[in-house]
Amino acid sequence: MKQNPKKMKNIFKSSLAVLIGLSLTVTSCKKDETTSENNSNNSGAITVPQEQKSTVIYFGGTWCPPCGAYGKPAKEQIKAQVGSKATIVSCQVGNDPMKNADADALMAKFNPSGVPAMYIGANDGVIVAMIGGSTSTGSTAIGHVNTQSALTAKVNAVLTIKETDGLINVTANGKFFSDLTGEYFIAGYLLEDKLNHSQVSDGSVEKNIHYNVMRAKFGLDAFGESIKVDPKKDETFSKTLNFFAQSTYVKENLSVAVVIWRKDPTGKYTISNSNSIRLVTK
């Protein structure tokens, strides 16, 4: 079957809505504990910074030429140039050795018309959709990340991570910074870096090396679990998210991305904020 060099078909379907706007274009017996950053005051209470991050959710495959030529290099550019401003979740789909049911479940929420597909969202705003690719995909995505991360956060969470015998627990302690409407959900995605799998038409600097690859999700639903409905200013929440790291995962390369989603009264989802934390600090 002939492949379109700009856009490739997929067969994933979904009846769930996401509010989207179009854009051009390891087990161990040792217990480990890490915090995302120093967010404790002198009394030991957790301080949640009013910091906004952009969330980048990517769908692609090693079998897909435009994913190698445009999608993978774009992720690499985002990570290198504005990595501290963005949380990247990379879902490998289709006939890909890194694919899994949880990545497919998240893809079904968006149901893109083709891959590579990149969705960039923050601050309860319309999610930017970038389907297909070109040489400007990376710079365009970085522009969206810079714009979104400059916004004033409505909610945020700081993360603590523990691991015992392969069981990973991430605790998110969060705070809402204004009165809001809608239902808020918290989701978690276990990610792995430095996976070595041959990528067709790889235009990135690190050939065949894949980062931020989704290995598992928290809970039953890809959008996570409900935490608040119509939250008020200064309301707080605490949620523990659990994962199990398979023995084939490299502990030093694991991290967890936590994304806060908002569902409006019509049932459409947007991204509010996100954060991530590594299992092992470097």
Stockholm file with secondary structure:
# STOCKHOLM 1.0

chainA/1-282         MKQNPKKMKNIFKSSLAVLIGLSLTVTSCKKDETTSENNSNNSGAITVPQEQKSTVIYFGGTWCPPCGAYGKPAKEQIKAQVGSKATIVSCQVGNDPMKNADADALMAKFNPSGVPAMYIGANDGVIVAMIGGSTSTGSTAIGHVNTQSALTAKVNAVLTIKETDGLINVTANGKFFSDLTGEYFIAGYLLEDKLNHSQVSDGSVEKNIHYNVMRAKFGLDAFGESIKVDPKKDETFSKTLNFFAQSTYVKENLSVAVVIWRKDPTGKYTISNSNSIRLVTK
#=GR chainA/1-282 SS CCCCSSCBCCCCCCCSCBCEEECCCCCCSSCEEEESSCCBCTTSCBCCCCCCCEEEEEEECTTCHHIIIIIHHHHHHHHHHHGGGEEEEEEECSSCTTCCHHHHHHHHHHCCSSBSEEEEECTTCCEEEEESCCTTHHHHHHHHHHHHHTSCCSEEEEEEEEEETTEEEEEEEEEECSCCCSEEEEEEEEEECCEECCCTTCCSSSTTEECSEEEEESSSSTTCEEEEESCCTTCEEEEEEEEECCTTSCGGGEEEEEEEEEECTTSCEEEEEEEEEESSCC
#=GC SS_cons         CCCCSSCBCCCCCCCSCBCEEECCCCCCSSCEEEESSCCBCTTSCBCCCCCCCEEEEEEECTTCHHIIIIIHHHHHHHHHHHGGGEEEEEEECSSCTTCCHHHHHHHHHHCCSSBSEEEEECTTCCEEEEESCCTTHHHHHHHHHHHHHTSCCSEEEEEEEEEETTEEEEEEEEEECSCCCSEEEEEEEEEECCEECCCTTCCSSSTTEECSEEEEESSSSTTCEEEEESCCTTCEEEEEEEEECCTTSCGGGEEEEEEEEEECTTSCEEEEEEEEEESSCC
//
